[in-house]
Amino acid sequence: GCGGNDNSSNGGTTNGKSDGGTAAPSTETGQPVQLKYWTDDRHDQEYIKELINKFNETNGDNIQVELTVMSENYAQSVDIAFSSNQAPDVLRLKSANTSGFVKKGYLAPIDEYLTDDLKAKFGSLLIDDVNRFDGKVYSLANTGLTMRLVYNKDLFAKAGIENPPKSLQEMVEDAKKITEVGKAEGIYGFALNFKNPKQAFDRSVREILSLSGHQGLGFDLKTGQFDFEPYSQVIEYFKQMHKDGSILPGAEALDIDPLRAQFAAGKIGMYLSFSTEPGVYMDQFPTEINWGGALAPTLDGQIRGTSEIVSAGTWLGISAQSANKEAAWKFMQYMHGDEVLKT
C-alpha cells in the first residue's frame, strides 16, 4: 500500500515522492493519473470497490483510483506514509483522526474547489474543529451511523430468551443463560473488541449512557460539570459478566474483525457495534446464523435519551503531499454525489 510509482510526467512526482504541487488531470500523455485512496472502513468495502470501478471506467479525465483497505493500524500507517513521502492522495477521515492529521500538516484545504452549489449543499453542515480548522475547510459531511445491540436469535431461542435485553441487568442475565447452554460448544453470551478499549467503549458504554439520558461524553449538559459516575454504573454490569464467565475468553485481545468472525461462526450471543453490520455479514463475513439488531440496553430499561449519530461529520480528505490534488478533488466530488451517499 505504500509503494510509489514514477509519475513524474503526470503531476510532479518522482519515485513516489511528491513536491506538494497541484496538477490538473490530463490525458495529453495518454498515461492515466494514478490516485491512491486509503481507508480503514471494511464494512462497506464491496460497495466502495463498485463505486471506484465505476469512476475509473466513466470519468473523462483519465483518472484511476486504487483502493487500499486497512485494519486497526490505520493511523500509524498514515504517519509512516507521510514521514516517508509515500502518502496516499485521498484519506478516510474520522472525528478521531481529523484534528491530528490537520495539526501534522497531512491535509490540504478544499476551499478553492467548493462551488456555490456545494457551499449551499454542505455549508450549514460545516462544523469548526470537525470540517473546518482555523477558517479552512478540509472535509465535507457524510452519512451518519447509529449504534445497535447485535444478537444471535438462534442462541437466544436456545437459551429460552424471547427478546433482546432492554436493561443492563437483563443483558447480564441473558449473557449468563446463553453461556450456560453453549459453553460446551465454545459459545459465550457477550463480547466486545477490548483490545482497543476506547473503540469498545465507544460502541457500548457511550451508547448505553446516551439512551439512558447521560449525554455529552461525561459532561453534564444541565449542570455544566463533568460527571463520570454513570460510567461506573455501566462498568459494574460489565464486570459482573466477566465474573460470571459470560464474556468470550480472550476478548481482551480481540479486534473488531476477529470478533465479527466469531459472531458469524455462532460463538457469541451478543455485542454492540455500529449500524454498518448488515454489510459486514453480507460481504465480509457471510453467515448462515439468524441474527438481528436492537436498541442498546439502558441502565434501568427506560429510554430517557436518544441514540447518538456518529461519524457523520467527515469522510474524505486530500493529502497535502498529493501531486494530483485536482484529480483527487474530482474523485472526492464524485463520492459526495447524492446517489452515492443515499445508497
N, C-alpha and C positions, 0 to 999 in steps of 0.2 A: 504493500500500500504506500510505501514511501519512495518507491523508485522514480527517478526522474528521466525525462526524455529530452533529446536535443531538439528544442523547438525554437532555436534562435532566429529562424526566418519567419517566425509566427508569433511575435509579441514580446521579444526581448528576453527570452530565457536561454541559458546555456547550461547544458548538462543538469537540467532540473533546477538551476539556481536563478531566482528572479531578481530583476533590477528594480522591482517595485513599480514599474511603469504601467500605464493603461493602454491596451491595444484593442482596436476595434476588430470585430470578426471580419475575416477576409477570405475570399475564395480565389484571390489572384494567383497564388502559387499552386492551387489545386490541393494543398495539404489541409486537412481539417484542423480547426482549433480544438485542442485537447483540454478538457476540463476534468478535474478530479473533485468528486463530492464525497466527503466523509460524514458518516452519521453513526450514532450508537442506537438508533431505533431499529429493533429487529422484529417488532410485532407486525409492521406493515411493509416489510422489505419486498414482498412479492408484488404488491401494488406499486411501490416506488420504482421497481425494476420495469414494470409495464410503462409507467409514465416516462421514464428515461428513454426506453427503447422508442417510444412514440416520438419524443422530442428529437432524438438522434436521427430518426428517419424523415421527419417532416420539417425541421427548421430550415429556413432558406439561407442561413449564414454559415453553413459548413462547420457547425459546432458538434462535437462528440463528447458526451459526458460519461465518465467512468465512475461507477458507484463502488464505494468500499464501506461495508457494514462492520462495525467494530463491536467489542464486548465491553466489559466493565472498566477496561483501562483506557477509555477514550480520551479523557483529559490529559493523561500522561503521554499518550501517543501524539496528541496535538502539540504539546510542549516540545517533545523531541523533534517533531517535524519542523516546527518554526525555528528551533535553535540550529538546525542543520540546513536551513533554507530549502526544505523539501515539502513545504506546506501545501495542503490541498487548496483549490481555488474557492470552493464553497464548503462551508461548515454548518453542521447542525448546531443550533444554539438553543440553550435552555436557561431558565431563570438561575439555575445553579452555576452556570459557567460564563454567561454573557459578560457580566461585570468584570470578571477576572481576565477574560480574553481582551476586552477593551483596554484595561489598565496595562496589559502586557504588550499592547500595540499590534495585536493579531488581526484586527478587523478594520476594514475600510468603510467610511461613511457612505451612505447611499443617497444623500440629499440631492445630489446633482442629477440623479436618474428619475426622481419622483415627478411624474407628470401631474397636471392639475386633476386629472381623473383619479389617479392613485391617492393624491392628497385628500380628495373628497371622500374616497372609499375608506381609507385607513387612518385619516388624520385624527378623528376622535378617539381612536383606539391606541394611539401612541402614548406611552407612559414613561415618565422620567425614571431613569435607573433600571428600565426594563428594555425599552426600544431605543430610548434617547439618552445620551450621556453628554453632559456639557454642551447641550444645544444641538448635538449632531445625532442623526438617525442612523442606526446600524441594522435594524431588522424590522419586519412587519409582523403583525399579529397572525396567528394560525388558529386552527380549531382547538377547542379545549377538551380535557378529559375529566371524567368523574371517577370516583372510587367505588369498588364493589367487593362484597364478600363472594369469593368464588368457591363453589362447593360441589362435591360429588354426590349426586342424587342417589346413585345406587348404594353407596356406603351409608348414607343417611337412612335409606329404607332398611338396609341390613341391620342397622343398629336400632331400628324401631323409632326413628325420629321423623316426624311428619313434615316439619317446616324448618327453614334455616333460623338460627337464633336471632332474637331481637334484643336481648340484653347480654352483657358480658358474662353474667352468671350462667345463662343458658349456653353460651359458647363454651365455657369451661366444662359444663356437664355433658354437652354433646361431644366434645373432643374426647372426653373420658370414655363415653359409651362406644364411640367408633373404634378407639384403641382397644378396648376390651374384646370386641368381636373380631378385630382384624389383626391384632399384634402377631399372632402365629403366622400370618402371611406377610409380615413386614409392613402392615398398614397402620398408620397413626392418624390421630384426629386433626392435628394442626401443624402448620409450618409457616415460616417466613424466611426471607433471604437475609439471615442475621450476619452473614459475612460482611455486609455493609449496613451497619446499624442505622445510619441516617436514612438510607433508602427503605429499609424495613419499617422504620417508624413513620416515615412519610406516607407509606402505603397503608398504615394501620392506625397507630395511635392518633395521628393528626386527624384522620377522617372520623374516627370514633368520637373524639372530643368535639369536632366541628358539628356533627349531628347531635351531640349531647348539649350543645349550646355554648361551648367554650371555644370561641373562635379567636384568631389573632396570634396563633403560634405561641401561646403562653402570655400574651399581652392582653390584659382585661380591658376591653374597649369601653366598658362602663365606668371603671374606676381610674383608668389611665395608669395602672400599675401592672408590673409583671407578676404573674401568679402561676407557678408550675405545679401547685398542689393537685389539680385534676390529672396531670400526667402520672403522678404516683398512684392514683386510684387505678388507672388502666394497667400500669405495670404490675400491680398486685395480682390481677387476674392472669396476666401472662406468666408470672412466677408460679401461680397455682397450677397452670397447665404443665409447666416444666416439672414441678414437684410430683404431679400425678403421673408423669411419664407419657403425657399425651402429645408431646411435640416430637416430630420426626428426629431420631438420633442423628447427630451431625449437622443439624440445621445451623449451628453457629458458623459453619464453614460453607454454607450454601450461597451461591449467586442465584439470581432470579431464574436464569435459564435452566440450570440443573434442577431447581425446584419445580419449574414447569414440566420438565421431563418426568419427574417422579409423580406429579399430579396426573399427567397424561397416561402414565402406566397404572393408575388406580391405587397409588400408595399413600395419598394424602386426602384427608377428609375435607379440609377447607383451608383457605388462606385469603389474604386481602391483597388486591392489586388494582391497577388501572382498568378502565373500561375498554382497553385495547385487547383483552384476552381472546375474544372471538377470532380475531385474525391469527393469533398465536396457535390456537388449536385447529384452525383450518389449514394453515400453510406450514407453520414452523414445527409444531409437534402434533401432527394429526393423531386423533384419538377416537376410540370407539366408546369411551365411557359416556354415561349420561350425566352431564354436568349443567350447572346453571349459575346465575348471578343474583345477588340480593343486596339491598342496602346493608351497610355495615351495622353491627350491633351498637347499641349505646350503653352508657353506664348503667341505666336502670330500665331500659326497654322503651323509654319515651323519647320521641324526637322533639328536641327543643331548639334545634339549629337547622342548618342547611348542609347539603353535600357540596364540598368545595369543587370549583372548576380550576384545574391546574394545567400548566404548560401551554396556556392559550396566548401568552404574550409574545412569544418569539418562535422562530422556526429556522430560517436560513440567514447566513451572513456571508459576506465576501471577504476573502483573505486580503490583508494589506500587502502581502507578498506576491499576490497573483499578477502575472504579466498580461492577463486577459480579463480585466475587470468588466469591460463592456459585454463580453461574451458571457461572463458569469452572471451579469445582471439580466441578460436576455433569458437565461435559464431560470433565474430566480423569479422573474416576472411570469414566465410560463407556469411555474409551480404554484403561483398565487392566483391562478385563474379560477373563476367561480366553479367550473365543473370539477376541477382537481380538488379544491377544498371541500366541496359538498360531498363528493364520493369518499 
